[in-house]
Amino acid sequence: MARKPIIQPRRTMSPQKAIMILKKLLGEAMALPGEASESPKRSQWTNTARGALEQAGVSSSVLESFDSYQAFIAYSGQTEQESREQMNSSLSGMTAVLQSAIAQLGWEIEEEEPATEPTNAVRPAVSKFGVNEAEKVVVNGEVWEGSSVRTGKHEFRIGRFSGDSVSKVWNLSFEDLSPNFDVVEIAIPGASKDLHDWEFSWLEIILSASLREGQVQLAYRVEYDLEFWAKQFSISDIATAIEKTLARHSTPFTYWQRDEHTCIEGFGVSMWISRKGSVQSALIEVSELKRLVPLIRAELVDRDTTAVNLVFDFPAPIKSACEQYLLYFVQFLSDLGIEANAELKTEASKVLFSVTPVDEKQALDQIREALRIYMGLPLAPDFAITASQFRDVAVSQLQANVLHLQSQIMLAKAAMEMKNATLEAKDAHIALLQDRIDLRNFQPKGQPEAADSDKEELVKDVLSVKKYDFKFLEINFPELLRKLKRRMG
């Protein structure tokens, strides 16, 4: 049956008022992605937006486009996460229709008032800015909770807005802000706060001297927590994934990095918009940004399936020795007949260790288990005695590396004891003062470990793992060392 055509609605409000209402709806849409798929807030927003479009007198094709994005087909066994992703995809489509309607209404105003200021320009509000003793922003005598002001490296004034202050700064124009701030940082509404993951969580509006006349740069910054970072990809891998995604897809964004030498100082994507715009127009672009996120995550998944990645946070006195020991793991693998490449990256205080097999068909699980054994060797009480019974150069070099790590830790321990002889907390920065040399202790909190059965043989005749904790290993050292063979030439 043919679909009944939509009757052209009659306009009941001026284009100026319609634009104001539609922009407000776009702002409210920013908080919806985090809502449950069946949240009444979603349906309420959709109905209100549909009604606003009708009263604005937009064309029937615009209404048809909006209605097409409302279609939501659930299927049996669909999880809440899948339903929410589907609803968010529909939401992105509906917000795009609202943006299109705003543009079309703006054209009408330009035709009616050709000599007036462009409709996308926001007139500066009459606002008096100040800063109180708590370094919070004060506007027209009102203290904005959730705001703060600080001075940057080059005496820049940086305004930061989160929580309740976001809705207040929302309506301000760039011309309002530029006399008072060089950079404005705004928490993106609806961004998730996951300690163990990354997200585009902050918008930076760079108002200082612009490289493009009449424009300001918007930088949408990636947020993460290095203390709890335990993903099997590094922070710099996220930056690389963003660059690759932008190169493969047509978007209004370009890659952005605050410091050209390192991404740790801040990175994400950026774009340029008219200096006559507002915070509202900057945040509206987040809907376009959200389309990029699944593509970036897919890029990271592809990378994650080709390597074994671990994150460590070594104390400074033994960091160099631990890194040297990790790098020898490639030779350890080679002596076991597995060829691989390794890479160490230092980001802030974290060491990111990545092992990639030369043969892509090589099972990563074998490398992970070999790495667990390798990291446990320095704390094995009988290793030195057993290793001394073998004459193969592979065993001798492995023993030398284990002994080097042990000696460096003992030296660090002695230096720490001398320096802190009178302090009760003299072992605060080195976990090995209790004679435990286990590199796994330096992995971030909350890093997941593989689940095991009661007892499972991982390497035939060499290693079996007991239930609950992979630290309880049964290692047949003679058999392991017999398997180590240096292949010459």
C-alpha positions in Angstrom: 0.0 0.0 0.0 1.4 3.4 -1.0 2.4 5.7 1.9 0.1 8.6 2.4 1.9 11.8 1.4 2.7 14.4 4.1 0.6 17.5 3.8 2.7 20.7 3.6 2.4 22.2 7.2 1.3 25.7 7.7 3.8 28.0 9.5 2.8 29.2 12.9 6.0 30.8 14.0 8.6 33.1 12.5 11.8 31.7 11.0 13.8 33.5 13.7 11.9 31.9 16.5 11.9 28.5 14.8 15.7 28.6 14.5 16.1 29.4 18.2 13.8 26.5 19.2 15.5 24.0 16.8 18.9 25.0 18.1 17.7 24.4 21.7 16.5 21.0 20.7 19.9 20.2 19.2 21.5 21.1 22.5 19.1 18.8 24.4 19.9 16.0 22.0 23.5 16.0 23.2 22.4 14.3 26.5 20.3 11.6 24.9 22.9 9.0 23.7 23.5 8.0 27.4 19.8 7.4 28.0 18.3 3.9 27.9 16.8 2.8 24.6 13.3 3.0 26.0 13.8 6.2 28.0 10.7 8.5 27.8 13.2 11.4 27.3 14.0 10.0 23.9 10.3 9.8 22.7 9.5 13.2 24.3 12.4 14.8 22.4 11.4 13.2 19.1 7.8 14.3 19.4 8.8 17.9 20.4 11.2 18.1 17.5 8.6 16.8 15.1 6.1 19.4 16.3 8.7 22.2 16.1 9.4 21.3 12.4 5.7 21.4 11.6 5.2 24.8 13.2 8.3 26.1 11.5 6.6 25.4 8.2 9.5 23.3 6.7 9.0 21.5 3.5 7.3 18.1 3.4 10.5 16.5 2.2 12.2 17.6 5.5 9.4 16.1 7.5 9.6 12.9 5.5 13.4 12.7 6.2 12.8 13.2 9.9 10.1 10.5 10.0 12.4 8.0 8.1 14.9 8.2 11.0 12.3 7.4 13.6 11.9 3.8 12.3 13.2 1.4 14.9 13.1 -2.3 14.2 13.9 -4.5 17.2 14.8 -8.1 16.7 14.7 -11.2 19.0 17.6 -11.4 21.4 18.7 -7.8 20.9 20.7 -6.5 23.9 20.1 -3.1 25.5 23.5 -2.0 24.2 22.5 -2.9 20.7 19.1 -1.2 21.0 20.8 1.9 22.4 23.3 2.0 19.5 20.5 1.7 17.0 18.5 4.5 18.7 21.6 6.7 18.8 22.1 6.1 15.1 18.5 7.3 14.5 19.1 10.3 16.8 22.1 11.3 14.7 19.9 11.2 11.6 17.2 13.3 13.2 19.6 15.9 14.5 21.1 16.2 10.9 17.6 16.9 9.6 17.2 19.7 12.3 20.5 21.2 11.2 19.3 21.2 7.6 16.0 22.8 8.6 17.9 25.6 10.4 20.0 26.2 7.3 16.9 26.5 5.1 15.1 28.8 7.5 18.3 30.9 7.5 18.1 31.3 3.7 14.6 32.7 4.0 15.7 35.3 6.5 18.6 36.3 4.2 16.1 36.8 1.3 13.7 38.9 3.5 16.5 41.0 5.2 19.5 41.0 2.8 21.2 43.9 4.6 21.0 42.4 8.1 23.6 40.4 10.0 23.8 36.7 8.9 21.5 34.4 10.8 24.3 32.2 12.0 25.9 35.1 13.8 25.2 35.4 17.5 25.0 38.9 18.9 27.2 39.4 21.9 25.2 39.4 25.1 25.8 42.2 27.5 27.8 40.2 30.1 30.2 41.4 32.7 32.8 38.7 33.5 34.8 38.3 36.7 36.6 35.7 38.8 36.1 35.2 42.5 38.6 34.1 45.2 37.8 30.4 44.4 38.8 31.1 40.8 35.2 30.5 39.6 33.7 32.5 36.8 31.3 35.3 37.9 28.9 36.6 35.2 26.8 39.7 35.9 27.2 39.0 39.6 26.3 35.3 39.4 28.8 32.7 40.4 28.8 29.8 37.8 29.3 26.6 39.7 31.3 24.0 37.7 33.5 26.8 36.2 37.1 27.7 36.8 39.8 30.0 35.5 43.5 29.3 35.3 46.6 30.7 33.6 48.3 28.6 30.9 52.0 28.2 30.1 52.2 31.4 28.2 50.0 33.5 30.5 46.8 32.5 28.5 43.6 32.7 30.5 41.8 29.4 30.2 38.1 29.2 31.1 36.9 25.7 32.0 33.2 24.8 32.1 31.5 21.6 33.3 28.4 20.5 35.2 25.8 23.2 35.6 28.0 25.9 34.0 27.8 24.2 30.5 24.1 25.2 30.1 25.0 28.8 31.1 27.9 29.2 28.7 25.9 27.4 25.9 24.2 30.7 24.8 27.3 32.9 24.8 28.9 34.0 21.5 32.6 33.8 20.7 32.6 37.6 20.8 31.3 37.5 24.3 34.1 35.1 25.4 37.2 36.4 23.4 37.8 39.5 25.5 38.0 37.4 28.6 39.6 34.1 27.6 42.2 32.9 25.1 41.0 29.3 25.4 37.6 27.9 26.6 37.3 24.3 27.6 33.8 22.8 27.8 32.8 19.3 29.0 30.8 17.7 26.1 27.3 16.9 27.4 26.5 13.1 27.4 30.2 12.0 27.1 30.8 8.8 29.2 33.3 8.9 32.0 34.9 5.5 31.9 38.3 5.2 33.7 39.2 2.2 31.6 38.3 3.6 28.2 38.6 6.7 26.0 36.1 9.2 24.7 35.8 12.6 23.1 34.9 14.4 26.3 36.1 18.0 26.0 35.7 20.8 23.5 38.4 23.4 23.3 37.5 26.7 21.7 40.8 28.4 20.7 40.0 32.2 20.7 43.5 33.6 20.7 45.2 34.9 17.5 43.8 32.7 14.7 45.6 31.3 11.7 42.5 32.0 9.7 40.9 35.5 9.7 37.4 35.6 10.9 37.4 32.0 12.2 38.1 30.2 15.4 39.4 26.6 15.9 37.4 24.0 17.7 39.3 21.0 19.1 37.4 18.0 20.3 39.8 16.3 22.8 40.1 12.7 23.7 39.9 11.9 27.4 41.4 8.9 29.2 42.9 7.9 32.6 46.5 6.7 32.4 46.5 5.4 36.0 43.8 2.8 35.2 44.7 2.3 31.5 44.9 -1.5 30.8 43.7 -1.7 27.2 45.7 -3.8 24.8 46.5 -0.7 22.7 48.4 2.4 23.6 47.3 6.0 23.8 49.3 6.8 20.7 47.5 3.9 18.9 44.2 5.8 19.5 45.8 8.9 17.9 47.0 6.8 14.9 43.5 5.2 14.5 42.0 8.7 14.4 44.4 9.8 11.7 43.7 6.6 9.6 39.9 7.0 10.0 39.9 10.6 9.0 42.0 9.7 5.9 39.5 7.1 4.8 36.3 9.0 5.3 35.0 12.4 4.3 34.4 14.5 7.4 34.6 18.2 8.3 37.4 17.3 10.8 41.2 17.1 10.7 43.5 15.5 13.2 44.6 17.8 16.1 47.4 17.5 18.5 48.5 20.2 21.0 52.2 19.3 21.0 53.6 18.1 17.6 56.1 15.9 19.4 53.7 13.9 21.7 50.0 13.1 21.9 50.1 12.9 25.7 49.6 16.7 26.0 46.2 16.4 24.2 44.9 15.1 20.9 41.7 14.6 19.0 40.0 16.3 16.0 39.5 19.9 15.0 37.5 22.1 12.7 37.1 25.8 11.9 33.9 27.9 12.1 33.0 31.5 11.9 34.1 33.8 14.7 30.6 35.2 14.8 29.3 31.8 16.0 28.6 30.6 19.5 29.3 27.8 22.0 26.0 26.3 20.9 27.1 26.1 17.3 30.3 24.4 18.4 28.6 21.8 20.4 26.1 21.0 17.7 29.0 19.6 15.7 29.3 16.8 18.3 26.6 14.9 16.5 28.8 14.6 13.4 31.7 13.6 15.7 29.8 10.7 17.2 29.6 9.1 13.7 33.4 8.9 13.7 33.7 7.0 17.1 32.5 3.6 15.9 34.9 3.8 12.9 37.8 4.7 15.1 37.0 1.8 17.5 36.8 -0.6 14.5 40.3 0.6 13.5 41.6 -0.2 17.0 40.0 -3.7 17.0 41.7 -4.5 13.7 45.0 -3.4 15.2 44.4 -5.2 18.5 44.0 -8.6 16.9 47.6 -8.7 15.5 49.7 -8.1 18.7 50.0 -8.8 22.4 50.0 -5.5 24.4 50.7 -4.9 28.0 50.9 -1.7 30.1 53.4 -1.3 33.0 54.1 1.4 35.6 57.6 0.7 36.8 59.2 2.7 39.7 61.9 5.0 38.4 64.9 3.3 40.1 64.3 0.0 38.2 62.5 1.2 35.1 65.5 0.9 32.8 66.3 -2.6 34.0 62.7 -3.8 33.7 62.5 -2.4 30.1 65.7 -4.2 29.2 64.4 -7.4 30.5 61.1 -7.0 28.6 63.0 -6.4 25.3 64.9 -9.7 25.7 61.6 -11.5 25.5 61.8 -11.5 21.7 65.0 -13.6 21.9 63.4 -15.8 24.5 60.5 -16.4 22.0 63.0 -17.0 19.1 64.8 -19.7 21.2 61.4 -21.4 21.6 60.9 -21.3 17.8 58.5 -18.3 17.7 59.7 -15.2 15.7 58.3 -11.9 16.8 59.0 -8.2 17.0 58.7 -6.1 20.1 58.1 -2.4 20.8 58.4 -0.3 23.9 56.7 3.1 24.2 56.8 5.5 27.2 53.8 7.6 27.7 53.8 9.8 30.8 54.8 7.3 33.6 53.5 4.3 31.7 55.5 1.8 29.7 53.5 0.2 26.8 54.9 -3.1 25.6 53.8 -4.6 22.3 54.7 -8.0 20.8 53.8 -8.8 17.2 54.5 -12.2 15.7 56.3 -12.3 12.3 53.9 -15.0 11.1 50.3 -13.6 11.4 49.1 -17.2 11.7 51.0 -17.6 15.0 48.5 -17.9 17.9 48.7 -14.9 20.2 47.6 -17.1 23.1 50.9 -18.9 22.9 52.8 -15.6 23.1 50.7 -14.4 26.0 51.4 -17.6 28.0 55.1 -17.5 27.1 55.2 -13.9 28.4 53.6 -14.9 31.6 56.2 -17.6 32.2 59.0 -15.2 31.3 57.8 -12.5 33.7 57.6 -15.1 36.5 61.2 -16.4 36.0 63.0 -13.8 38.2 60.9 -14.9 41.3 61.3 -18.7 40.7 63.5 -19.9 43.6 65.1 -22.9 41.8 65.7 -21.3 38.4 69.4 -20.4 38.9 70.3 -23.9 40.1 68.4 -25.6 37.3 69.7 -23.3 34.6 73.4 -23.9 35.7 73.0 -27.5 34.7 72.6 -26.6 31.0 75.3 -25.5 28.5 73.3 -24.2 25.6 74.0 -20.5 24.9 70.2 -19.8 24.9 69.9 -20.9 28.5 73.1 -19.0 29.6 71.9 -15.8 28.0 68.5 -16.1 29.6 70.0 -16.7 33.0 72.3 -13.7 32.5 69.2 -11.5 31.8 67.3 -12.8 34.8 70.4 -12.2 37.1 70.9 -8.7 35.7 67.3 -7.8 36.6 67.7 -9.3 40.0 70.9 -7.5 40.7 69.5 -4.1 39.5 66.6 -4.5 41.8 68.8 -5.4 44.7 71.0 -2.3 44.1 67.8 -0.2 44.0 66.7 -1.7 47.2 70.1 -1.0 48.9 70.1 2.6 47.7 66.5 3.1 48.9 67.3 1.6 52.3 70.3 3.9 52.7 68.4 7.0 51.7 65.4 6.1 53.9 67.0 4.4 56.8 64.9 6.4 59.3 61.6 6.3 57.4 58.9 3.7 58.1 57.6 3.9 54.6 60.9 3.3 52.8 59.4 0.8 50.4 56.7 3.1 49.1 58.1 3.4 45.5 59.4 -0.1 45.0 57.2 -3.2 45.5 60.1 -5.6 45.4 61.5 -4.8 48.9 59.8 -7.9 50.2 62.1 -10.0 47.9 59.4 -10.4 45.2 60.6 -9.8 41.7 57.3 -10.0 39.7 56.9 -7.6 36.8 53.2 -8.3 36.8 52.9 -6.3 40.0 53.5 -3.2 37.9 50.5 -3.6 35.6 47.6 -1.1 36.1 44.8 -1.8 38.6 41.9 -3.7 37.2 43.8 -5.2 34.2 41.8 -8.4 33.3 43.3 -11.8 33.5 42.2 -14.8 31.5 39.9 -17.2 33.3 41.2 -20.7 33.9 39.8 -24.1 34.7 40.9 -26.0 37.8 44.1 -27.0 36.1 45.0 -26.7 32.4 48.1 -27.6 30.6 49.3 -24.6 28.6 52.6 -25.9 27.2 53.0 -29.6 26.9 55.1 -31.0 29.7 56.2 -27.5 30.8 53.4 -25.4 32.3 50.0 -25.9 33.9 47.9 -23.3 35.6 45.8 -23.7 38.7 42.4 -22.1 39.2 41.9 -18.5 40.4 45.4 -17.0 40.1 47.9 -17.3 37.3 50.7 -16.6 39.8 50.4 -20.2 41.0 52.3 -21.9 38.3 53.7 -25.4 38.1 56.8 -25.0 35.9 59.0 -27.9 34.8 62.2 -26.0 34.5 64.4 -28.8 33.1 61.9 -29.4 30.3 61.5 -25.7 29.6 65.2 -25.1 29.4 65.7 -28.2 27.2 63.2 -26.6 24.8 65.4 -23.4 24.5 67.8 -23.9 21.6 69.8 -21.1 20.0 69.6 -21.4 16.2 72.9 -20.2 14.8 73.5 -18.7 11.3 
